[in-house]
């Protein structure tokens, strides 16, 4: 029987077998949401980097560079890590290089997977439909916050597990627990996650509109998939 499991932090990913699996990397506030939004607005590809200096060098190759550390835009970068920023114009024909505190690190630590998908609430249904068409085990890799568990990524994991119930995947303990959390709190998701520590950090930066986008379901009918280890495209 196919299985679905949850890794709650990149610090724990070495405890999971990745080969042969679909890994769904999720960083709700805000990296994976920003990536999905950028792809929906015409960005042709996103190169992801765990470190900011490697990302910065992509400017010389014609890439827009986007990134943040601790929620703030990196000095000298074209963009930060804001889904709202990508909604403001059409980016068709552009390529993006991106680095963030948590999300791009989780991608870099998922390289042994058979497939890497980018998970976000705005493309939840499209991701579910894609997974249902595959015959592979699923691992949800939560980016967390600096190695620690966070609520928003874990609640997304619960939503994904719940939505895949009809596929009859065998759930590990983490998947079962997060499904129960989503069943209890999913109907009031924005209210529940307003209490999350990272949501409060973002509110302190005055970017409530980003939070709204991050928690809006099915804005985009696209799937984000990583090719060759670090190149993200829509399929």
For each residue, the residues with C-beta under 8 A, 3 or more apart:
1: 168 169 170
2: 135 136 137 138 167 168 169 170
3: 137 138 169 170 171 172
4: 137 138 139 140 160 161 164 169 170 171 172 175
5: 16 137 138 139 140 171 172 174 175
6: 139 140 142 154 157 161 172 174 175 178
7: 10 12 13 15 16 139 140 141 142 174
8: 12 142 144 149 153 154 174
9: 12 13 142 143 144 147 148 149
10: 7 13 102 105 106 109 141 143 144 147
11: 144 147
12: 7 8 9 15 16
13: 7 9 10 16 18 106 109 110 141
14:
15: 7 12
16: 5 7 12 13 139
17: 20 21
18: 13 21 23 110 111 112 113 114 139
19: 112 113 114
20: 17 114 136 137
21: 17 18 113 114 115 136 137 138 139
22: 113 114 115 116 117 131 134 136 137 138 139
23: 18 110 113 115 116 117 138 139 140 141
24: 116 117 118 119 127 131 138 139 140 141 160
25: 32 103 106 107 110 116 117 118 119 141 143 226
26: 32 106 118 119 120 140 141 142 143 153 156 157
27: 30 31 32 33 100 102 103 106 142 143 153
28: 32 33 120 121 152 153 155 156 214 215
29: 33 150 152 196 198 199 202 210 211 214
30: 27 33 34 81 82 83 100 202 210 214
31: 27 34 35 81 98 100 102 103 104 143
32: 25 26 27 28 35 36 103 118 119 120 143 224
33: 27 28 29 30 36 37 83 120 121 122 210 213 214
34: 30 31 37 38 66 81 82 83 86 98
35: 31 32 38 39 46 98 103 118 120 224 232
36: 32 33 39 40 83 118 120 122 123 220 222 224
37: 33 34 40 41 83 86 87 122 213 219 220
38: 34 35 41 43 46 66 83 86 91 96
39: 35 36 43 46 220 222 224 232 233 234
40: 36 37 86 123 219 220 222 234
41: 37 38 86 87 89 90 91 92
42: 90 91 92 93 94
43: 38 39 46 86 91 94 95 96
44: 92 93 94 95 233
45: 95 96 231 232 233
46: 35 38 39 43 95 96 97 98 231 232 233
47: 55 58 63 95 96 97 98 230 231 232
48: 97 98 99 103 104 107 108 226 230 232
49: 52 54 55 58 97 98 99 104 230
50: 54 99 104 105 108
51: 54 55 99
52: 49 55 56 67 69 74 99
53: 56 57
54: 49 50 51 57 58 99
55: 47 49 51 52 58 65 67 77 97 98 99
56: 52 53 59 65 74 76 77
57: 53 54 60 61
58: 47 49 54 55 61 63 65 97
59: 56 62 63 64 65 78 97
60: 57
61: 57 58
62: 59 95
63: 47 58 59 95 96 97
64: 59 78 79 91 94 95 96 97
65: 55 56 58 59 77 78 79 96 97 98
66: 34 38 77 78 79 80 81 96 97 98 99
67: 52 55 73 74 77 79 80 81 98 99 100
68: 71 72 73 74 80 81 100 101
69: 52 72 74 100 101
70: 101
71: 68 81 101 201 202 205
72: 68 69 80 205
73: 67 68 77 79 80 81
74: 52 56 67 68 69 77 80 99
75:
76: 56
77: 55 56 65 66 67 73 74 80
78: 59 64 65 66
79: 64 65 66 67 73 82 85 86 96
80: 66 67 68 72 73 74 77 85
81: 30 31 34 66 67 68 71 73 98 100
82: 30 34 79 85 86 207 210
83: 30 33 34 36 37 38 86 87 122 210 213 214
84: 87 88 207 209 210 213
85: 79 80 82 88
86: 34 37 38 40 41 43 79 82 83 89 91
87: 37 41 83 84 213
88: 84 85
89: 41 86
90: 41 42
91: 38 41 42 43 64 86 94 96
92: 41 42 44
93: 42 44
94: 42 43 44 64 91
95: 43 44 45 46 47 62 63 64
96: 38 43 45 46 47 63 64 65 66 79 91
97: 46 47 48 49 55 58 59 63 64 65 66
98: 31 34 35 46 47 48 49 55 65 66 67 81 104
99: 48 49 50 51 52 54 55 66 67 74 104
100: 27 30 31 67 68 69 81 103 104 105
101: 68 69 70 71 105 145 146
102: 10 27 31 105 106 143 144 145 146
103: 25 27 31 32 35 48 100 106 107 143
104: 31 48 49 50 98 99 100 107 108
105: 10 50 100 101 102 108 109 143
106: 10 13 25 26 27 102 103 109 110 141 142 143
107: 25 48 103 104 110 116 226 230 232
108: 48 50 104 105 111 230
109: 10 13 105 106 141
110: 13 18 23 25 106 107 113 116 141 226
111: 18 108 116 229
112: 18 19
113: 18 19 21 22 23 110 116 139
114: 18 19 20 21 22 136
115: 21 22 23 134 136 225 226
116: 22 23 24 25 107 110 111 113 225 226
117: 22 23 24 25 127 130 131 223 224 225 226
118: 24 25 26 32 35 36 224 225 226 232
119: 24 25 26 32 124 127 140 156 160
120: 26 28 32 33 35 36 123 124 156 214 224
121: 28 33 124 156 159 214 215 216 217 218
122: 33 36 37 83 213 214 216 217 218 219 220
123: 36 40 120 126 127 218 219 220 221 222 223 224
124: 119 120 121 127 128 156 159 160 163 217 218
125: 128 129 163 217 218 221
126: 123 129 130 218 220 221 222 223
127: 24 117 119 123 124 130 131 160 223
128: 124 125 131 132 160 163 164
129: 125 126 132 133
130: 117 126 127 133 134 223 235
131: 22 24 117 127 128 134 138 164 167
132: 128 129 164 167
133: 129 130
134: 22 115 130 131
135: 2
136: 2 20 21 22 114 115
137: 2 3 4 5 20 21 22 169
138: 2 3 4 5 21 22 23 24 131 164 169
139: 4 5 6 7 16 18 21 22 23 24 113
140: 4 5 6 7 23 24 26 119 156 157 160 161 175
141: 7 10 13 23 24 25 26 106 109 110
142: 6 7 8 9 26 27 106 149 150 153 154 156 157
143: 9 10 25 26 27 31 32 102 103 105 106 153
144: 8 9 10 11 102 147 148 149 150 153
145: 101 102 148 150 197 198
146: 101 102
147: 9 10 11 144
148: 9 144 145
149: 8 9 142 144 154
150: 29 142 144 145 153 154 196 197 198
151: 154 155 192 193 195 196 197 198
152: 28 29 155 156 193 196 198 199 214
153: 8 26 27 28 142 143 144 150 156 157
154: 6 8 142 149 150 151 157 158 178 181
155: 28 151 152 158 159 178 181 182 185 186 189 192 193
156: 26 28 119 120 121 124 140 142 152 153 159 160
157: 6 26 140 142 153 154 160 161 174 175 178
158: 154 155 161 162 178 179 180 181 182 183 186
159: 121 124 155 156 162 163 182 186
160: 4 24 119 124 127 128 140 156 157 163 164
161: 4 6 140 157 158 164 165 169 171 175 176 178 179 182
162: 158 159 165 179 182 183 186
163: 124 125 128 159 160
164: 4 128 131 132 138 160 161 167 169
165: 161 162 168 179
166:
167: 2 131 132 164
168: 1 2 165
169: 1 2 3 4 137 138 161 164
170: 1 2 3 4
171: 3 4 5 161 175 176 179
172: 3 4 5 6 175 176
173: 176 177
174: 5 6 7 8 157 177 178
175: 4 5 6 140 157 161 171 172 178 179
176: 161 171 172 173 179 180
177: 173 174 180 181
178: 6 154 155 157 158 161 174 175 181 182
179: 158 161 162 165 171 175 176 182 183
180: 158 176 177 183 184
181: 154 155 158 177 178 184 185
182: 155 158 159 161 162 178 179 185 186
183: 158 162 179 180 186
184: 180 181
185: 155 181 182 188 189 192
186: 155 158 159 162 182 183 189
187:
188: 185 191 192
189: 155 185 186 192 193 215
190: 193 194 211 212 215
191: 188 194
192: 151 155 185 188 189 195
193: 151 152 155 189 190 196 199 215
194: 190 191 199 211
195: 151 192 199 200
196: 29 150 151 152 193 199 200
197: 145 150 151 200 201
198: 29 145 150 151 152 201 202
199: 29 152 193 194 195 196 202 203 211
200: 195 196 197 203 204
201: 71 197 198 204 205
202: 29 30 71 198 199 205 207 208 210 211
203: 199 200 206 207 208 211
204: 200 201
205: 71 72 201 202
206: 203
207: 82 84 202 203 210 211
208: 202 203 211 212
209: 84 212 213
210: 29 30 33 82 83 84 202 207 213 214
211: 29 190 194 199 202 203 207 208 214 215
212: 190 208 209 215 216
213: 33 37 83 84 87 122 209 210 216 219
214: 28 29 30 33 83 120 121 122 152 210 211
215: 28 121 189 190 193 211 212
216: 121 122 212 213 219
217: 121 122 124 125
218: 121 122 123 124 125 126 221
219: 37 40 122 123 213 216
220: 36 37 39 40 122 123 126
221: 123 125 126 218
222: 36 39 40 123 126 234 235
223: 117 123 126 127 130 234 235
224: 32 35 36 39 117 118 120 123 232 233 234 235
225: 115 116 117 118 232 233 234 235
226: 25 48 107 110 115 116 117 118 229 230 231 232
227: 231 232 233
228: 231
229: 111 226
230: 47 48 49 107 108 226
231: 45 46 47 226 227 228
232: 35 39 45 46 47 48 107 118 224 225 226 227
233: 39 44 45 46 224 225 227
234: 39 40 222 223 224 225
235: 130 222 223 224 225
